Amino acid sequence: MDFELCIDSIEEALTAKEFGLKRVELCSGLEVGGLTPSYGLISSCTEIKGPEVHVMIRPTAGGFAYSNLAFGLMQKDILGAAAGSASGVVFGILNGESRVDYQKNSALVELAKSQKLACTFHRAIDLSSNWKDDLERLIEIGFDRVLTSGGQGKAIDGIERIRQMKEAAAGRIEIMAGSGVNADNALKLAQTKVDALHFSARAVIDNSNNHGFGNNFQIDRNKIFDVLKHF
């Protein structure tokens, strides 16, 4: 069982190293599900020489269908992640029918693999109108893993689909469960035999700002400890 911490700071990367975690998913904009981080943040986190750094490649918030301009930006950001010595990239593109966009995802996987980057398809799979067929598409395209909450807002509520996805994958692609993973449900989710659990560990320390600049956070070390102590 691997553990992946979703982070947006150097401090969290250092904490992930301290706890011996396998990977971090490095983002900006976690309040909107994660956006592409800066090159400076990518390179600073990889310089720590700790967990594998897998970079979110998501240019805008909202859905997962992208214009050709946004697609071009995603290609450049993958090259930026490689230049910053990342181990992998995380992305997902759907078409107008809420299905995995075979052509665009294939092009990004090919580019990423040419840079020796592992590829994770993120929770866009949870918006798919046919997850079973789309899981086969991801396998055919060459993704290494898929992050899922089982089609629900929280992974624990989608646990039956997560179990079905793990069975359908049959070892051909890693299944990682994420969204709302905590000390109370981590062990139950692990019993689906997923390959990894994905979670964040941030606590709001200041939400009094009323100018629209966002909240201040601190690392919730207790959450990391409480999740890991079950394993």
C-alpha positions as CSV (number, residue, x, y, z in Angstrom):
1,M,0.0,0.0,0.0
2,D,1.4,3.3,-1.1
3,F,0.4,6.8,0.2
4,E,0.3,10.0,-1.8
5,L,0.0,13.3,-0.1
6,C,-1.7,16.2,-2.0
7,I,0.3,19.3,-1.4
8,D,0.8,22.9,-2.5
9,S,3.9,24.0,-0.6
10,I,7.6,23.2,0.1
11,E,6.8,22.7,3.8
12,E,4.3,19.9,3.0
13,A,6.9,18.3,0.8
14,L,9.4,18.3,3.6
15,T,6.7,16.8,5.9
16,A,6.0,14.1,3.4
17,K,9.6,13.2,3.4
18,E,9.7,13.1,7.1
19,F,6.8,10.6,7.2
20,G,8.4,8.5,4.4
21,L,5.5,8.8,2.0
22,K,5.8,7.3,-1.5
23,R,4.6,10.3,-3.5
24,V,3.2,13.8,-3.4
25,E,0.8,15.3,-5.9
26,L,2.0,18.9,-6.3
27,C,-0.6,21.5,-7.1
28,S,-1.6,25.1,-6.7
29,G,-5.2,26.1,-6.1
30,L,-6.2,23.1,-3.9
31,E,-9.4,25.0,-3.1
32,V,-10.6,24.3,-6.6
33,G,-9.3,20.7,-6.8
34,G,-5.7,21.6,-7.9
35,L,-4.1,23.5,-10.7
36,T,-0.7,23.5,-12.3
37,P,2.0,24.7,-9.9
38,S,4.8,27.1,-10.8
39,Y,8.2,25.9,-12.0
40,G,9.8,27.3,-9.0
41,L,7.7,25.2,-6.6
42,I,8.2,22.1,-8.7
43,S,12.0,22.4,-8.7
44,S,12.2,23.4,-5.1
45,C,10.2,20.3,-4.1
46,T,12.3,17.9,-6.2
47,E,15.5,19.4,-4.7
48,I,14.3,18.0,-1.4
49,K,15.1,14.5,-2.6
50,G,12.2,13.1,-0.8
51,P,9.0,11.5,-2.1
52,E,8.4,11.3,-5.9
53,V,6.9,14.6,-7.1
54,H,4.0,14.2,-9.4
55,V,2.8,17.5,-10.9
56,M,-0.8,18.4,-11.5
57,I,-1.3,19.5,-15.2
58,R,-4.6,21.4,-15.1
59,P,-4.6,24.9,-16.6
60,T,-8.0,26.0,-15.4
61,A,-10.7,25.2,-12.8
62,G,-14.1,23.9,-13.7
63,G,-14.6,20.9,-16.1
64,F,-12.1,18.8,-17.9
65,A,-12.7,19.6,-21.6
66,Y,-10.0,21.9,-22.9
67,S,-9.6,24.1,-25.9
68,N,-6.7,23.7,-28.3
69,L,-5.1,26.7,-26.7
70,A,-5.4,25.1,-23.2
71,F,-4.2,21.8,-24.6
72,G,-1.0,23.5,-25.9
73,L,-0.4,25.0,-22.5
74,M,-0.7,21.5,-20.9
75,Q,2.0,20.2,-23.3
76,K,4.3,23.1,-22.3
77,D,3.6,22.4,-18.6
78,I,4.5,18.8,-19.0
79,L,7.8,19.8,-20.4
80,G,8.2,22.3,-17.5
81,A,7.5,19.5,-15.0
82,A,10.2,17.4,-16.7
83,A,12.7,20.3,-16.6
84,G,11.9,20.7,-12.9
85,S,13.0,17.0,-12.3
86,A,9.5,15.7,-11.5
87,S,8.8,12.0,-11.4
88,G,5.4,12.2,-13.0
89,V,2.4,14.2,-14.1
90,V,-1.3,14.1,-13.3
91,F,-4.0,15.1,-15.8
92,G,-7.2,14.1,-17.5
93,I,-9.2,15.3,-20.5
94,L,-12.8,14.5,-21.2
95,N,-14.7,15.2,-24.5
96,G,-18.1,16.7,-25.0
97,E,-19.8,13.4,-24.1
98,S,-18.1,13.1,-20.7
99,R,-15.8,10.4,-22.0
100,V,-12.0,10.1,-21.9
101,D,-10.7,12.1,-24.9
102,Y,-8.6,9.3,-26.5
103,Q,-6.6,11.5,-28.9
104,K,-5.6,14.3,-26.5
105,N,-4.8,12.1,-23.6
106,S,-2.8,9.8,-25.8
107,A,-0.7,12.8,-27.1
108,L,0.0,14.0,-23.5
109,V,1.0,10.5,-22.4
110,E,3.3,10.1,-25.3
111,L,4.9,13.4,-24.6
112,A,5.2,12.7,-20.8
113,K,6.7,9.2,-21.5
114,S,9.2,10.7,-23.8
115,Q,10.4,12.8,-20.8
116,K,10.4,9.6,-18.6
117,L,7.4,10.9,-16.6
118,A,4.8,8.5,-15.0
119,C,1.2,9.4,-15.8
120,T,-1.8,9.5,-13.5
121,F,-5.3,10.1,-14.7
122,H,-7.0,12.2,-12.1
123,R,-10.6,12.3,-10.8
124,A,-12.0,13.3,-14.2
125,I,-12.7,9.6,-14.3
126,D,-15.4,10.2,-11.7
127,L,-17.3,12.4,-14.2
128,S,-17.1,9.8,-17.0
129,S,-20.5,8.7,-18.4
130,N,-19.0,5.2,-18.9
131,W,-16.2,4.5,-16.4
132,K,-15.8,0.8,-17.4
133,D,-15.1,1.5,-21.0
134,D,-13.0,4.6,-20.1
135,L,-10.9,2.5,-17.7
136,E,-10.0,0.3,-20.7
137,R,-9.2,3.4,-22.7
138,L,-6.8,4.6,-20.0
139,I,-5.1,1.2,-20.0
140,E,-4.8,1.2,-23.7
141,I,-3.4,4.8,-23.8
142,G,-0.7,3.8,-21.3
143,F,-1.6,5.6,-18.0
144,D,0.2,4.2,-15.0
145,R,-2.6,4.8,-12.5
146,V,-6.0,6.4,-12.0
147,L,-7.1,8.5,-9.0
148,T,-10.8,8.0,-8.2
149,S,-13.4,8.6,-5.5
150,G,-15.7,6.0,-7.1
151,G,-17.9,8.5,-8.8
152,Q,-18.9,10.2,-5.5
153,G,-17.8,13.3,-3.7
154,K,-16.0,11.2,-1.1
155,A,-14.2,8.0,-1.7
156,I,-15.9,6.2,1.2
157,D,-19.2,6.8,-0.5
158,G,-17.9,5.4,-3.7
159,I,-16.2,2.4,-2.2
160,E,-18.2,-0.2,-4.1
161,R,-17.2,1.3,-7.4
162,I,-13.6,1.6,-6.3
163,R,-13.7,-2.1,-5.5
164,Q,-15.2,-2.8,-9.0
165,M,-12.5,-0.7,-10.6
166,K,-9.8,-2.5,-8.9
167,E,-11.2,-5.8,-10.0
168,A,-11.7,-4.6,-13.6
169,A,-8.1,-3.2,-13.7
170,A,-6.8,-6.7,-13.1
171,G,-3.3,-5.4,-12.4
172,R,-3.0,-3.6,-15.7
173,I,-3.2,-0.1,-14.1
174,E,-2.9,1.1,-10.5
175,I,-6.1,2.2,-8.8
176,M,-5.6,5.0,-6.2
177,A,-8.5,6.0,-3.9
178,G,-8.8,9.7,-2.9
179,S,-11.1,12.4,-1.6
180,G,-12.0,12.6,2.0
181,V,-9.5,9.9,3.0
182,N,-8.9,10.1,6.8
183,A,-8.1,8.0,9.8
184,D,-11.7,6.9,10.2
185,N,-12.0,5.3,6.7
186,A,-8.5,4.6,5.4
187,L,-8.4,1.0,6.6
188,K,-11.8,0.3,5.1
189,L,-10.8,1.8,1.8
190,A,-7.5,-0.2,1.8
191,Q,-9.6,-3.4,2.1
192,T,-10.7,-2.8,-1.5
193,K,-7.1,-3.7,-2.3
194,V,-6.4,-0.4,-4.0
195,D,-2.7,0.2,-4.8
196,A,-2.6,3.6,-3.0
197,L,-4.5,6.1,-0.8
198,H,-4.4,9.8,-1.7
199,F,-5.1,12.5,0.9
200,S,-4.3,16.0,1.9
201,A,-3.4,17.2,5.4
202,R,-4.1,20.9,5.8
203,A,-5.9,22.8,8.5
204,V,-7.3,26.3,8.2
205,I,-5.6,28.6,10.7
206,D,-7.2,31.9,9.5
207,N,-10.4,32.3,7.6
208,S,-11.2,35.8,8.8
209,N,-10.0,37.4,5.5
210,N,-13.0,39.0,3.8
211,H,-11.1,40.5,0.8
212,G,-11.2,37.3,-1.3
213,F,-7.5,36.4,-1.0
214,G,-8.1,33.0,0.4
215,N,-7.4,31.2,3.7
216,N,-4.2,30.5,5.5
217,F,-3.3,26.9,6.2
218,Q,-0.9,24.9,8.3
219,I,0.2,21.3,7.9
220,D,-2.0,18.8,9.9
221,R,0.7,16.4,11.0
222,N,-1.7,14.6,13.3
223,K,-3.8,13.6,10.4
224,I,-0.9,12.1,8.5
225,F,0.1,10.2,11.7
226,D,-3.4,9.0,12.3
227,V,-3.8,7.7,8.8
228,L,-0.5,5.9,8.7
229,K,-0.8,4.3,12.1
230,H,-3.4,1.8,10.7
231,F,-0.8,0.3,8.4
